[in-house]
């Protein structure tokens, strides 16, 4: 079985060409049990991804984000080198929400054995 030292979370839909966005407009906060990413002023909107109940502990100092032409990848450095069955401990602690007044619907898929997750903005 292959183990990965990082869990990767992919934020894609609606974030094409995010690599052209200013890096200082993307804020990431990591703790041992949570991750929060805020994308400011992206096409006139502020977006937030938040998971406050990670399935396993991470190393916050070694976790990071990376912009690319298809969106944003969140790299969560695992404390233990093991497969996560899902991103969160409980149902639906992760969310993407618009920080403005408009509502934003989301679809969240739990992590599979490939330790990846896509957040799709509808």
C-alpha positions in Angstrom: 0.0 0.0 0.0 1.3 3.5 -0.9 1.2 6.1 1.8 1.5 9.9 1.3 3.0 12.3 3.7 0.5 15.0 2.7 -3.3 14.9 2.2 -4.2 17.1 -0.7 -7.4 19.0 -0.9 -8.3 20.4 -4.4 -10.4 23.5 -4.8 -11.2 23.7 -8.5 -14.6 24.8 -9.8 -14.7 28.5 -10.5 -11.1 28.9 -9.7 -9.5 28.5 -13.2 -6.4 30.6 -13.6 -6.1 31.2 -9.9 -2.4 31.3 -10.5 -2.8 34.8 -11.9 -4.4 36.0 -8.6 -2.1 37.9 -6.1 -0.7 35.4 -3.6 -1.3 37.9 -0.7 -5.1 37.6 -1.5 -5.0 33.9 -0.4 -4.9 33.4 3.4 -4.4 30.0 5.0 -4.7 29.2 8.7 -3.7 25.7 9.9 -4.0 24.1 13.4 -3.5 20.5 14.5 -7.2 19.7 13.8 -8.4 22.4 11.3 -7.7 24.3 8.1 -9.2 27.5 6.9 -8.5 29.1 3.5 -9.8 32.5 2.5 -9.6 33.8 -1.1 -10.1 37.5 -1.2 -11.4 39.5 -4.2 -11.6 36.6 -6.6 -13.8 37.8 -9.5 -15.6 40.2 -7.2 -16.2 37.6 -4.4 -14.5 36.5 -1.2 -14.5 32.7 -0.7 -13.8 30.6 2.4 -13.0 26.9 2.8 -13.1 25.7 6.4 -12.8 22.3 8.0 -12.7 22.5 11.8 -12.7 18.8 12.6 -10.0 17.0 10.6 -10.0 13.3 10.7 -6.4 13.1 12.0 -3.9 15.6 13.3 -1.7 17.6 10.9 1.5 19.5 11.3 0.4 23.1 10.8 3.9 24.6 10.2 4.5 22.2 7.3 1.0 22.5 5.7 0.6 25.0 2.8 -1.4 26.0 -0.2 -0.3 26.2 -3.9 -2.1 28.1 -6.7 -2.2 26.7 -10.2 -4.1 27.2 -13.4 -6.9 24.9 -12.3 -7.4 26.2 -8.8 -5.9 25.8 -5.4 -4.3 22.8 -3.7 -4.2 22.6 0.1 -1.4 20.4 1.3 -2.0 19.0 4.8 1.1 17.5 6.4 0.1 14.4 8.2 1.3 13.8 11.8 1.2 10.0 11.2 2.0 8.5 7.8 -1.4 6.7 7.4 -4.3 6.6 5.0 -7.2 8.9 5.9 -10.6 7.5 5.0 -12.1 11.0 5.0 -11.2 14.6 5.6 -13.3 15.2 8.6 -14.3 13.2 11.7 -18.0 13.9 11.4 -20.4 14.8 8.5 -20.0 18.1 6.7 -17.7 20.2 8.9 -16.1 21.5 5.7 -17.7 24.4 3.9 -17.1 27.0 1.3 -19.0 30.2 1.8 -19.1 33.6 0.3 -18.1 36.2 2.8 -20.4 38.7 1.1 -24.2 38.8 1.6 -25.0 36.3 -1.2 -25.5 32.6 -0.5 -23.2 30.1 -2.1 -24.3 26.5 -2.5 -21.6 23.8 -2.2 -21.1 20.1 -2.8 -18.6 18.4 -0.7 -17.2 14.9 -1.2 -15.4 13.1 1.6 -11.9 11.9 1.1 -11.4 8.6 -0.5 -8.3 6.4 -0.2 -6.5 8.7 -2.7 -6.5 11.4 0.0 -7.9 14.0 -2.3 -11.1 16.0 -2.2 -12.8 18.4 -4.6 -14.9 21.3 -3.5 -17.3 22.2 -6.3 -18.8 25.7 -6.3 -22.2 25.5 -7.9 
